[in-house]
């Protein structure tokens, strides 16, 4: 079973009765975008290799996940919803492939 973040850290769905800043931020990204950011925020809590966890939890092949993730972190609203994850992923993208990693 997937681990859950404390409710104070989870970006929830937009509520029709609460129009506060949190709901405005979450409406900037689709539910799929938020799920991918949430996964990236804590993927190491998932059992097994990351690629396998991506497939099991999100139902995406790893290549599609990374394409989505790169697109998401470039969206203006992403850094407002999850600034630490966006900053970490952006820094990894700017550094390029790790030493010894195959470039496709």
C-alpha positions in Angstrom: 0.0 0.0 0.0 1.3 3.5 -0.9 2.4 5.7 2.0 0.3 8.8 2.7 1.6 12.2 3.5 0.3 14.1 6.5 -2.8 16.0 5.4 -1.0 19.3 6.0 1.5 18.4 3.2 -1.0 17.0 0.7 -2.4 19.2 -2.0 -6.0 18.2 -2.1 -8.7 18.6 -4.8 -10.4 21.9 -5.3 -13.4 22.4 -3.0 -16.5 24.2 -4.3 -17.1 25.6 -0.8 -13.6 26.8 0.2 -12.1 29.4 -2.1 -8.9 30.0 -0.1 -5.4 30.3 -1.5 -4.7 26.6 -1.3 -7.5 25.8 -3.7 -6.5 28.5 -6.1 -3.0 27.0 -6.2 -4.2 23.5 -6.7 -6.4 24.6 -9.6 -3.3 25.7 -11.5 -2.3 22.1 -12.1 -4.4 19.1 -13.3 -5.1 16.2 -10.9 -2.5 14.1 -12.9 0.1 16.9 -12.6 -0.5 17.0 -8.8 -0.2 13.2 -8.6 3.1 13.2 -10.4 4.5 16.0 -8.2 3.3 14.2 -5.1 4.9 11.0 -6.3 8.2 12.8 -7.1 8.1 14.4 -3.6 8.4 11.1 -1.9 9.0 8.3 -4.3 11.8 6.8 -2.1 9.0 5.8 0.3 7.6 3.4 -2.3 8.8 -0.2 -2.3 11.1 -1.4 -5.0 12.9 0.5 -7.8 11.6 3.9 -8.8 10.7 2.9 -12.4 8.6 0.0 -11.0 6.9 2.3 -8.4 6.0 4.8 -11.2 4.3 2.0 -13.2 2.4 0.6 -10.2 1.3 3.8 -8.6 0.7 6.1 -11.6 0.2 3.6 -14.4 2.8 5.3 -16.6 5.9 4.0 -18.2 9.0 5.7 -16.8 9.8 7.6 -20.0 6.3 9.1 -20.0 6.5 10.0 -16.3 9.8 11.9 -16.9 8.3 13.7 -19.9 5.3 14.8 -17.8 7.6 15.8 -14.9 9.8 18.0 -17.0 6.7 19.7 -18.5 5.1 20.1 -15.0 8.1 21.8 -13.4 8.2 24.3 -16.3 4.6 25.4 -15.5 4.4 28.7 -13.6 2.0 27.3 -11.0 4.1 24.3 -10.2 6.6 26.2 -8.0 3.7 27.7 -6.1 2.1 24.3 -5.4 5.3 22.4 -4.5 8.4 24.7 -4.5 10.9 22.3 -3.0 10.1 19.4 -5.4 10.1 21.8 -8.4 13.4 23.3 -7.3 15.0 19.9 -6.8 13.8 18.5 -10.2 14.8 21.7 -12.0 18.3 21.5 -10.5 18.6 17.9 -11.6 17.5 18.8 -15.1 20.1 21.7 -15.3 22.9 19.4 -14.1 22.1 16.9 -16.8 22.6 13.2 -16.8 24.6 11.7 -13.9 28.1 10.5 -14.5 28.0 7.1 -16.1 24.3 7.4 -17.0 23.4 6.4 -20.5 22.1 9.3 -22.6 19.3 8.3 -25.0 
